Amino acid sequence: MGNQNNDLLAKIKAKHPQVEITENGHIHVPVNHLVDFMRDLKDNFGFNYLTNLTATDYKDYMTVVYNPCIAERAEMLHVIVKIDRDNPQVPSMVPIWGGANWQEREVYDLLGINFIGHPDLRRILLAPDWEGHPLRKDYEWETYREE
């Protein structure tokens, strides 16, 4: 990791002591600080584009992963939020980055994570009457799957 990135991470940590930054530069944010943290990244650190938003089911918990970047400098962060698997929800980032719209819908569709405050949270890939979320570890597949 370059010195410039280390300096940036140090400034972020100083301003947001509630986050944990790992050795490889991943930023773990408590869900109750997510909106303020992401708003600050955009407004005060210049992260003007959300490159990617995805999620993972770990059976006992889930994570939502965000990759905001400064487009003009190709500077990108890896922000991770751990959430409860039984009630998977996080605040929507659409009010901060409009490009989160379809990405949040895809994560909702495939993993069942609710994005609170999303303007139109509905399925985007699967039929509206599809039951379940196929990327969850406990999803029951009804068709043949090659081992």
N, C-alpha and C positions, 0 to 999 in steps of 0.2 A: 504494500500500500504506500503510495507516495506521500511526501511530507505535506503537500497541499491538502490532500484528503484527510490526513491526520489532524491538521490544523482545523479544518472544517468540522470534523467529528468532535474535537475538543471544545469548539465554540458551541456546538449543539448541546453537548453534555453539560457545559457550564450553565446554559440557559434553561435546560430541561433536566434537572437532577433526577427526575423520576424514571428516565429511560435508562436502559442497560445497553451498552455498546460492547459487542463481543470482539475478540482479537481479530476476526476477519472483517470487522466493520459493519456487521449486521446490527441494526438498531431495534431493540425490543421495547415496544411502547405499551403501557397498560391501556386497556380499552377505554377507560374513563378519561384518559388524557389525549386520545387520538385526534379529536377534532381540533383542539387548541394547538397540538403539536404540528399537525399537517398544515393548518392555516399559517402558522409561524414559518414553516418551511417555504411556503409560497410567498407570503408577504414580506418577510424579512431576510430570507436566505436566497431568494430568487429561483426556487424550484417551480418553474412555470409550466411543466408538462408532466402528466402521469403516464409514463411509458407502458406500465403493465400493472395489472391487479389480478391476483390469483389466490387460490386457497388450497389447503391440504387437510385431509382427515387422517388423524393419527390414532383412531379408535377411542382413546381416552379424552382427547381434546382436539380442537381444530385450530388452524392458524390462517390468517388472511395476510397476504404478502403484497406490499406496495413498492413500486419502483418509480418514485418521482425523480425528475431530472431537470437540469438547467440545459435547455436545448442548445443554446449558443456555445456552451463549453463542453458538451457531452459529459457532464458531471451527473452521476446517478447514485442514489441511495437505495439500500435494501432495508425496508421497514417491515417489521413483523409484529402482528398482534395475536396473542393467544386468546382463544375464546372457548366458552363452555360448549361442549358437543351436544348436550341435551337441550340447550336453548341458544343455538348459534345465531348471534346477532352483533352487528357493529353499526356505528353511524355511517350513513352514506357520505361519500366524498364528492358526489355530484355538485353540491353547492360550491365546492372549492375548485374542482377540476371537472368540467362538463364531460370530458372524455371518459370519466369513470362510469357513465351511464350504461353502456352496453356491456362493459366488463363486469359490473356488479350484477347485471341481469344474467350473464352467463354463469357466474359463480352461484347465484341463487338457483338457477335452473339445474345445474349439475351436482351441487353439494347441499342445497337447501339452507344456505346462510341468508338471513334476513338483513337487509341494509336499511336501517331505520332512517326515514326521511327521504328515501328514494322517490322521485316523482312518478315512476311508472314501473314498479317492480313486478314483473311477470315473466313467464318463460320466454326464452328467445330462440332456443334451438329445438326443444322438444314440443310435442303437441300440448295444447293447454290442458287436456284431460289426462296427460301422462301421470302415473302414480309413482312417487318416490323420486330419488335423486341418484342417478347411476354412478357417480364417482364417490359415493359414501361407501365406507368399508362394509357396512351391513346391508347393502343393496342386494336384493334377491333377484338374480338373473333367471328368467324363465326359458331362455333359449340355450341351445348347446354352445358351450365355450370350450375351445381347444385347450388342453392342459399344458 
